[in-house]
Amino acid sequence: MFDLYFRPTYISPVTVATVTDKLGATPVSVLPIHTYGQSILRKKARTVQKIGPDIVKLVEDLFETMRNAHGIGLAANQVGALQRVLVVDIRDVEGWENVPPMALLNPEVISEEGKWVMEEGCLSIPEIRDDVERAEKVRIRYRDMGFEVREIDAEGLLGRVLLHEIDHLKGVLFVDYLGPVKQKLLKGRLNKIRRGEVEVAYPIVAEGETVMAENKVGD
């Protein structure tokens, strides 16, 4: 499907489970996902200063929330936490089954190469998809769950997902890359999402209120 340049040695042997054993954590939760129009999606997340039970719990909840919504990436501010934390798991995508799930703390893009276009969507902007141009290859520096500094080189789908989620941590949404004409055409649909008038199978936060999946209204 896509080529991948990936260095497994950059993925830390320190897993979430290992850190949980050391620090302790409460059971995981499925959190409501903040949708378009919620102010937290436009705020810049704060740098994580150290690993503690709160960060371990956040990472576990992010994974649980992402998988419940059948997503392949999720950033902390999408669940209401202004921390520079994101998770990615693309194993369900054909051709990417061998890429391990990963949690990245304080990720930053340190180099980009090339350009390519692919259709994107977002759990915070359900039912809207469009083509977005991003770098073809990226190198990202981050801290792992042992708080060690790591680097990862990625391209194709993995690189795109990482860039999409890092954008979230900067308060940027994929629709921001669309031209003014497309943004104008999408305005009505985006306002519906803002009001919670969207049908998805996971809990969301719209207009400051949590809307459970079974209570959502269709278009």
Backbone hydrogen bonds, N-H to C=O, Kabsch-Sander energy under -0.5 kcal/mol:
donor,donor_aa,acceptor,acceptor_aa,energy
6,F,4,L,-0.6
10,Y,7,R,-2.2
11,I,8,P,-1.9
12,S,10,Y,-0.6
15,T,13,P,-0.8
19,V,15,T,-2.0
20,T,16,V,-2.7
21,D,17,A,-2.2
22,K,18,T,-1.3
23,L,19,V,-2.9
24,G,20,T,-2.9
31,L,29,S,-0.7
33,I,203,P,-2.3
34,H,78,Q,-3.4
35,T,205,V,-2.2
36,Y,124,S,-2.4
38,Q,35,T,-2.0
41,L,38,Q,-1.7
42,R,39,S,-1.9
43,K,40,I,-1.2
45,A,169,L,-2.7
46,R,82,L,-1.8
52,G,50,K,-0.6
55,I,52,G,-0.6
56,V,52,G,-2.2
57,K,53,P,-2.5
58,L,54,D,-2.0
59,V,55,I,-2.6
60,E,56,V,-2.4
61,D,57,K,-2.6
62,L,58,L,-2.5
63,F,59,V,-2.3
64,E,60,E,-2.3
65,T,61,D,-2.9
66,M,62,L,-2.8
67,R,63,F,-2.4
68,N,64,E,-2.0
69,A,65,T,-1.6
70,H,67,R,-1.1
71,G,66,M,-3.0
74,L,87,V,-2.2
76,A,85,V,-2.5
78,Q,75,A,-1.5
79,V,76,A,-1.9
80,G,77,N,-1.0
81,A,76,A,-2.1
82,L,80,G,-0.6
83,Q,81,A,-1.8
84,R,46,R,-2.5
85,V,83,Q,-2.4
86,L,104,L,-2.0
87,V,74,L,-2.5
88,V,102,M,-2.3
89,D,72,I,-1.9
93,V,90,I,-1.8
96,W,93,V,-2.3
99,V,96,W,-1.6
102,M,88,V,-2.5
104,L,86,L,-2.6
105,L,143,R,-2.5
106,N,84,R,-3.3
108,E,141,R,-2.3
110,I,139,R,-2.8
111,S,139,R,-1.3
113,E,137,K,-2.2
116,W,134,R,-2.4
118,M,132,V,-1.7
120,E,130,D,-3.0
125,I,122,C,-1.2
128,I,125,I,-1.2
130,D,120,E,-1.8
132,V,118,M,-2.5
134,R,116,W,-2.5
136,E,113,E,-1.1
137,K,113,E,-2.4
138,V,154,A,-2.8
139,R,111,S,-2.3
140,I,152,I,-2.7
141,R,108,E,-2.5
142,Y,150,R,-2.3
143,R,105,L,-3.0
144,D,148,E,-2.3
145,M,14,V,-0.5
147,F,144,D,-2.0
150,R,142,Y,-3.2
152,I,140,I,-2.3
154,A,138,V,-2.5
154,A,152,I,-0.5
156,G,136,E,-1.1
158,L,155,E,-0.7
159,G,155,E,-0.9
160,R,156,G,-2.1
161,V,157,L,-2.8
162,L,158,L,-2.4
163,L,159,G,-2.3
164,H,160,R,-2.6
165,E,161,V,-2.5
166,I,162,L,-2.5
167,D,163,L,-2.2
168,H,164,H,-1.5
169,L,165,E,-1.5
170,K,166,I,-0.7
170,K,167,D,-1.4
171,G,168,H,-1.9
172,V,167,D,-2.6
176,D,173,L,-1.8
177,Y,174,F,-1.5
178,L,175,V,-1.2
183,Q,179,G,-2.4
184,K,180,P,-2.0
185,L,181,V,-2.1
186,L,182,K,-1.9
187,K,183,Q,-0.6
187,K,184,K,-0.8
190,L,186,L,-2.8
191,N,187,K,-2.1
192,K,188,G,-1.5
193,I,189,R,-1.9
194,R,190,L,-2.3
195,R,191,N,-1.6
196,G,193,I,-1.4
197,E,192,K,-2.8
198,V,196,G,-1.7
200,V,198,V,-0.8
204,I,211,V,-2.3
205,V,33,I,-2.2
206,A,204,I,-0.5
206,A,209,E,-2.7
209,E,206,A,-1.9
211,V,204,I,-3.5
212,M,210,T,-0.6
215,N,212,M,-1.6
216,K,213,A,-1.3
217,V,196,G,-0.7
